[in-house]
Amino acid sequence: MTSSSAASLTPMQAGLRIPRGVAMLALAGSMCVVLLDSSMVNLAGRSIRDGLGLSAGELTGVVNAYLVAFAGLLLLGGRLADVLGGRKVFLTGMALYVAASVVCALAVNAPMLIAGRIGQGAGAAIVIPSALAIVLALYTTAAERTRALGTWGAVAGLGSLLGVSVGGLLTDAVGWQSVFWTPVPLGVITGIVVWRSVPSIGGRPGRFDALGAITITVAISALALGMIAASEVGWDSPVAVIGIVAGLAFLAAFVVVEHRSAHPLVPLGVFRRKPVATAGTVTLLLGATLSSLFFFLPLYQQDELGMSALAAGMAQIPIAVSIIIASGLAPLLAQRVGVPNALRIALIVELAGILWLTANPATGLSVHLVGSFLLIGTGLGLGLVNATAMAVRDSADGEAGLLSGLVNATQQLGGAIGLAALAGIAIGAGGEHGDVAFTTAFLGASALLVIAFATTLLTKPDRATA
């Protein structure tokens, strides 16, 4: 390395103890661990419900406990990474995630499981934006970042693949507790690799917006819990109405707090950037689609198609494989047609897959089912990578954690609220016995994708970033 090239390196690049690509894979491995566990938990949903005697609404609450904590704390996690430094925050979050996974594995009742899931969500909310902030510090140009995010998405997709292929087997052979034990050793290994290879670089000076974190977390929690209550006791029930109204009120309070804060959790000016605003809206709707889809799919496969947990997981392998492939190809598509057009193509492909799934007769594994899964996975891989790239590719110094936290927070916020809303509608349409109207759920997810596509039309096409 010449002295001039060495001088051009950032402190993160200069202090890295392993090749940059290897560090990228190690950091993406943290996302892989999180998605691996999420996929397995979705597949184990029926076993968890039966083992702990949960209703459909209570099972939704277990899923949303994770999503609410994840979404509510992602913005703070990103800000912590910017202020304290990525590695320190990453290792703290991974330790919390591993400890909470142990609590989930040892759970003997619904409250204990929900508490563990909240801890998992909080740990993931710290791990993901800090890992992505380190990646963005390693790759500094827009073209490099788009390619790096393709690798990030592909490795994350590997977590989904392993989750659906291993989760059903573990659930059937060992029990639902095994899906929570699995991320423990993987999280420890990932943490050790990052600890030993990534330099400890200090962040930029600043203070934490505790009031902003509290208001946004309460807002998301109240909205999600209000919608969950609606699925259980009706949309006109006092609990549902109070939860939704309180959630909206705290959202308004969050905006006021951020406007007045000297060190806001989310500087409101970032939303004046059209790419960030568009990417955030699309990611919100993609998150709602993703979370609801992967909540309903295992139940649909087991309750309607008569599959076991193992068979349901194996049948979802095409989704995970196509996510991995599409994530790797996403930067190439963006290079040819521009990020906005690539995002539109992704949404059309995913919408086609869900509509095909909706038309699929309940006949078990079929060409229709596999074909729809391939389209859904392709759309998700292309969509999530390009939405993230649109939001973060032009981030300035000190913004990496903020924008990565923002894009992930909007995805999880959409997941928490979208799942609660669609579950409420689908369970309500299923009748008084708590059954799920799967067609209603899938059509609701399709409507969200149509809205997301319409949103992308507000952003002009751009040229290749490579």
C-alpha positions in Angstrom: 0.0 0.0 0.0 1.4 3.4 -0.9 1.5 6.3 1.5 -1.0 8.2 -0.5 -3.5 5.4 -0.5 -3.0 4.8 3.2 -3.6 8.4 3.9 -6.9 8.3 2.1 -8.3 5.5 4.3 -10.8 6.4 7.0 -10.0 5.5 10.6 -12.3 2.5 10.4 -10.7 1.2 7.3 -7.2 1.8 8.6 -7.8 0.1 11.9 -9.5 -3.0 10.5 -7.6 -6.2 11.3 -9.1 -8.4 8.6 -10.0 -7.8 4.9 -12.9 -5.5 4.5 -15.0 -8.1 2.7 -14.6 -10.5 5.5 -15.6 -7.9 8.1 -18.6 -7.1 5.9 -19.7 -10.8 6.1 -19.1 -10.9 9.9 -21.2 -7.8 10.4 -24.0 -9.0 8.1 -23.8 -12.3 10.1 -25.5 -10.4 13.0 -28.5 -9.6 10.8 -28.4 -13.3 9.7 -28.6 -14.4 13.3 -31.6 -12.1 14.0 -33.5 -13.2 10.9 -32.6 -16.8 11.5 -34.3 -16.7 14.9 -37.3 -14.7 13.6 -37.9 -17.2 10.8 -37.8 -20.1 13.3 -40.1 -18.4 15.7 -42.6 -17.8 13.0 -42.5 -21.5 12.1 -42.8 -22.5 15.7 -45.8 -20.3 16.3 -48.3 -23.1 16.3 -46.2 -25.2 18.7 -45.7 -22.2 21.0 -49.4 -21.5 20.9 -50.3 -25.1 21.8 -47.5 -25.5 24.3 -48.4 -22.4 26.3 -52.2 -22.5 25.6 -52.2 -19.1 23.7 -55.1 -17.7 21.7 -54.5 -16.4 18.1 -54.5 -12.9 19.5 -52.0 -13.8 22.3 -49.7 -15.3 19.7 -49.9 -12.1 17.8 -48.9 -10.3 21.0 -45.8 -12.5 21.4 -44.7 -11.6 17.9 -45.5 -7.9 18.4 -43.6 -7.8 21.7 -40.5 -8.3 19.7 -41.5 -5.9 16.9 -42.6 -3.1 19.2 -39.3 -3.2 21.2 -37.3 -3.4 18.0 -39.1 -0.6 16.2 -39.3 1.7 19.2 -35.6 1.5 20.1 -34.0 1.3 16.6 -33.7 5.1 16.3 -32.0 5.3 19.7 -29.8 2.4 18.8 -28.6 4.2 15.7 -28.0 7.4 17.6 -26.0 5.5 20.2 -23.8 4.0 17.4 -23.1 7.5 16.1 -22.3 9.0 19.5 -20.5 6.2 21.3 -19.0 4.3 18.4 -20.2 1.3 16.4 -18.2 -1.5 18.0 -19.0 -0.7 21.6 -22.7 -0.4 20.9 -22.8 -3.5 18.8 -21.2 -5.7 21.4 -23.6 -4.4 24.1 -26.6 -5.1 21.9 -25.4 -8.6 21.0 -24.9 -9.4 24.7 -28.5 -8.3 25.5 -29.9 -10.3 22.5 -28.1 -13.5 23.6 -29.3 -13.1 27.2 -32.9 -12.4 26.2 -32.8 -15.5 23.9 -31.9 -17.6 27.0 -34.9 -16.1 28.8 -37.2 -17.1 25.9 -35.9 -20.6 25.8 -36.6 -21.1 29.5 -40.0 -19.5 29.4 -42.8 -21.4 31.2 -45.7 -19.0 30.5 -46.7 -16.2 28.2 -45.6 -13.3 30.4 -42.0 -14.7 30.6 -41.9 -15.4 26.9 -43.1 -11.9 26.1 -40.5 -10.4 28.5 -37.8 -12.3 26.7 -39.1 -11.3 23.3 -39.0 -7.6 24.4 -35.4 -8.1 25.4 -34.6 -9.7 22.1 -36.2 -6.8 20.3 -34.2 -4.3 22.3 -30.9 -6.2 21.6 -31.6 -6.4 17.9 -32.5 -2.7 17.9 -29.0 -2.0 19.1 -27.2 -4.6 17.0 -28.6 -3.9 13.5 -28.1 -0.1 13.1 -24.6 -0.3 14.8 -23.5 -3.1 12.5 -24.8 -1.2 9.5 -23.2 2.0 10.7 -19.8 0.1 10.7 -20.5 -1.2 7.2 -21.2 2.3 5.9 -17.9 3.5 7.6 -16.1 0.8 5.7 -17.7 1.6 2.3 -17.9 5.4 1.8 -19.0 6.0 -1.8 -22.6 5.6 -3.0 -21.6 2.9 -5.5 -19.7 0.9 -2.9 -22.6 1.2 -0.4 -25.1 -0.1 -2.9 -23.0 -3.1 -3.6 -22.3 -3.6 0.1 -26.0 -3.5 0.9 -26.5 -6.2 -1.7 -24.1 -8.4 0.2 -25.8 -7.4 3.4 -29.2 -8.4 2.1 -27.9 -11.7 0.7 -26.3 -12.8 4.0 -29.4 -11.7 5.8 -31.5 -13.8 3.4 -29.3 -16.7 4.4 -30.7 -16.3 7.9 -34.2 -16.7 6.5 -33.1 -19.8 4.5 -31.5 -21.4 7.5 -34.5 -20.5 9.6 -37.1 -22.0 7.4 -35.0 -25.1 6.7 -33.9 -25.8 10.2 -36.7 -24.2 12.3 -39.3 -26.8 11.3 -36.9 -29.7 11.9 -35.9 -28.4 15.4 -39.5 -27.6 16.3 -40.7 -31.1 15.4 -37.7 -33.0 16.8 -36.8 -31.0 19.9 -39.6 -28.6 20.7 -40.2 -24.8 20.3 -37.7 -23.9 22.9 -34.9 -25.0 20.5 -35.5 -22.0 18.2 -34.5 -19.7 21.1 -31.4 -21.7 22.0 -30.0 -21.7 18.5 -29.0 -18.0 18.3 -27.1 -18.1 21.6 -23.9 -19.7 20.3 -24.2 -17.9 17.0 -24.5 -14.6 18.7 -21.5 -15.3 20.9 -19.3 -16.2 17.9 -20.4 -13.2 15.9 -19.7 -10.9 18.8 -16.2 -12.4 19.3 -15.3 -11.9 15.6 -16.4 -8.3 15.6 -14.7 -7.6 19.0 -11.3 -9.0 17.8 -11.3 -7.5 14.2 -13.2 -4.2 14.2 -11.4 -1.1 15.6 -13.0 0.8 18.5 -13.6 4.2 16.9 -15.2 7.0 18.9 -18.4 8.6 17.7 -19.2 12.2 17.3 -20.0 14.3 20.4 -23.7 14.6 21.4 -26.3 13.8 23.9 -29.1 11.3 23.9 -32.6 12.3 23.3 -34.2 10.2 26.0 -37.6 12.0 25.8 -37.7 11.4 22.1 -36.9 7.7 22.6 -39.6 7.4 25.3 -42.3 9.1 23.2 -41.7 7.1 20.0 -41.5 3.8 21.9 -44.8 4.5 23.8 -46.4 5.7 20.6 -45.6 2.5 18.7 -46.4 0.3 21.7 -49.8 1.9 22.2 -50.7 1.7 18.5 -49.8 -1.9 18.2 -51.4 -3.0 21.5 -54.6 -1.1 20.6 -54.8 -2.9 17.3 -54.1 -6.3 19.0 -56.9 -5.5 21.4 -59.2 -4.7 18.5 -58.5 -8.2 17.1 -59.5 -9.7 20.4 -62.5 -7.7 21.6 -63.5 -5.4 18.6 -62.4 -2.1 17.1 -65.0 -0.2 19.2 -63.7 -1.5 22.5 -62.4 1.0 25.0 -59.0 -0.7 25.1 -58.6 -0.5 21.3 -59.8 3.0 21.1 -57.6 4.3 24.0 -54.6 2.5 22.6 -54.9 3.9 19.1 -55.7 7.4 20.3 -52.8 7.4 22.8 -50.5 6.1 20.1 -51.4 8.9 17.8 -51.0 11.5 20.6 -47.6 10.3 21.5 -46.6 10.3 17.8 -47.6 14.0 17.7 -45.6 14.6 21.0 -42.6 12.9 19.4 -42.7 15.4 16.5 -42.9 18.3 19.0 -40.0 16.9 21.1 -37.8 16.5 18.1 -38.6 20.0 16.8 -37.5 21.5 20.1 -34.6 19.3 21.0 -31.0 20.5 20.6 -29.9 16.9 20.0 -32.9 15.2 18.4 -33.2 11.5 18.1 -34.3 12.2 14.5 -33.5 15.6 13.0 -36.8 16.3 11.2 -34.9 17.9 8.3 -33.9 14.5 7.0 -37.5 14.0 5.9 -37.1 17.0 3.6 -34.8 14.8 1.5 -37.1 13.2 -1.0 -35.1 9.9 -1.3 -35.1 9.5 2.5 -38.9 10.3 2.8 -39.8 7.9 -0.1 -37.6 5.1 1.1 -39.0 5.5 4.7 -42.6 5.3 3.5 -41.9 2.3 1.2 -39.9 0.5 3.9 -42.8 1.1 6.4 -45.2 -0.6 4.0 -42.8 -3.3 3.1 -42.3 -4.0 6.8 -46.0 -4.3 7.3 -46.3 -6.7 4.4 -43.2 -8.8 5.4 -44.2 -9.2 9.1 -47.8 -10.0 8.4 -46.9 -12.4 5.5 -44.5 -14.4 7.5 -46.9 -14.5 10.5 -49.8 -15.8 8.4 -47.9 -18.1 6.0 -46.9 -20.9 8.5 -50.4 -20.9 10.0 -51.9 -21.0 6.5 -49.6 -23.9 5.5 -50.4 -25.9 8.6 -54.0 -25.0 9.2 -55.3 -24.8 5.6 -52.8 -27.0 3.7 -52.3 -29.6 6.4 -48.5 -29.4 6.5 -46.4 -30.1 9.5 -44.0 -27.5 10.9 -41.1 -29.3 9.1 -43.0 -29.4 5.8 -44.0 -25.8 6.1 -40.5 -24.7 6.7 -39.1 -26.7 3.8 -41.8 -25.4 1.5 -40.6 -21.8 2.3 -37.1 -22.5 1.2 -37.8 -21.0 -2.3 -38.6 -17.7 -0.6 -35.3 -17.6 1.3 -33.2 -18.7 -1.7 -34.8 -16.1 -4.0 -34.2 -13.4 -1.3 -30.5 -14.3 -1.3 -30.2 -14.3 -5.1 -32.3 -11.1 -5.5 -30.4 -9.3 -2.8 -27.1 -10.1 -4.6 -28.5 -8.9 -7.9 -30.2 -5.8 -6.5 -27.1 -3.5 -7.0 -26.8 -4.7 -10.7 -30.4 -3.9 -11.3 -30.0 -0.5 -9.7 -26.9 0.2 -11.8 -28.9 -0.5 -15.0 -32.2 1.2 -14.3 -31.6 3.4 -11.2 -32.6 2.8 -7.6 -36.2 4.2 -7.9 -37.0 2.1 -10.9 -35.4 -1.0 -9.3 -37.6 -0.4 -6.3 -40.7 -0.2 -8.5 -39.8 -3.5 -10.2 -39.4 -5.2 -6.9 -42.8 -4.1 -5.7 -44.5 -5.3 -8.9 -42.8 -8.7 -8.6 -43.8 -9.1 -4.9 -47.4 -8.0 -5.6 -47.6 -10.6 -8.3 -46.4 -13.3 -6.0 -48.9 -12.5 -3.2 -51.8 -12.3 -5.7 -50.8 -15.7 -7.1 -50.7 -17.1 -3.6 -54.2 -15.7 -2.9 -55.5 -17.6 -5.9 -53.8 -20.8 -5.0 -56.3 -23.6 -4.0 -55.7 -25.3 -0.7 -54.1 -28.4 -2.1 -50.8 -28.6 -0.2 -47.4 -28.2 -1.9 -47.9 -27.3 -5.6 -46.4 -25.4 -8.6 -48.7 -22.5 -7.7 -47.4 -22.3 -4.2 -43.7 -22.6 -5.1 -44.1 -20.1 -8.0 -45.7 -17.6 -5.7 -43.0 -18.1 -3.1 -40.3 -17.5 -5.7 -41.9 -14.2 -6.8 -42.4 -13.1 -3.2 -38.8 -13.8 -2.2 -37.4 -12.0 -5.3 -39.6 -9.0 -4.7 -38.5 -8.8 -1.0 -34.8 -9.2 -1.8 -34.8 -6.5 -4.5 -37.1 -4.2 -2.5 -35.4 -4.1 0.9 -31.9 -3.7 -0.5 -32.9 -0.9 -2.9 -35.1 0.9 -0.3 -32.2 0.8 2.1 -29.8 2.0 -0.5 -32.1 4.9 -1.4 -32.1 6.1 2.2 -28.5 5.7 3.2 -26.3 5.8 0.1 -25.7 9.6 0.4 -25.4 9.8 4.2 -22.8 12.2 5.6 -20.3 11.6 8.4 -22.1 11.0 11.7 -25.4 10.1 9.9 -24.8 6.4 9.2 -26.3 5.2 12.5 -29.2 7.6 12.3 -30.2 6.7 8.8 -29.7 3.0 9.2 -31.7 3.1 12.4 -34.4 5.2 10.7 -34.8 2.8 7.7 -34.8 -0.3 10.0 -37.2 1.5 12.5 -39.7 2.3 9.8 -39.6 -1.3 8.6 -40.2 -2.6 12.1 -42.8 0.1 12.9 -44.6 -1.0 9.8 -44.3 -4.6 10.9 -45.7 -4.0 14.3 -48.6 -1.9 13.2 -49.2 -3.7 10.0 -49.3 -7.1 11.6 -51.6 -5.9 14.4 -54.0 -4.3 11.9 -54.1 -7.2 9.4 -54.3 -9.7 12.2 -57.3 -7.8 13.6 -59.0 -7.7 10.3 -58.2 -11.3 9.3 -59.2 -12.7 12.7 -62.3 -10.6 12.8 -63.3 -11.8 9.4 -62.6 -15.4 10.4 -65.6 -15.5 12.8 -66.3 -15.8 16.5 -64.1 -18.9 17.0 -60.8 -17.0 16.4 -60.1 -18.5 13.0 -58.0 -16.6 10.5 -59.4 -15.4 7.1 -56.2 -15.9 5.1 -57.5 -14.6 1.9 -58.4 -11.3 3.6 -54.9 -11.2 5.1 -53.2 -11.7 1.8 -55.4 -9.2 0.0 -54.6 -6.6 2.7 -50.9 -7.2 2.2 -51.4 -6.7 -1.5 -53.1 -3.3 -0.9 -50.1 -2.1 1.1 -47.8 -2.9 -1.8 -50.0 -1.0 -4.2 -49.7 2.1 -1.9 -45.9 1.6 -1.7 -45.7 1.5 -5.5 -47.7 4.7 -5.8 -45.3 6.3 -3.3 -42.3 5.5 -5.5 -43.8 7.5 -8.4 -43.0 10.7 -6.4 -39.3 10.1 -6.9 -37.7 10.7 -10.2 -35.6 7.9 -11.8 -31.9 8.3 -11.4 -28.9 7.0 -13.2 -26.5 4.2 -12.4 -24.6 4.6 -9.1 -21.7 2.5 -10.2 
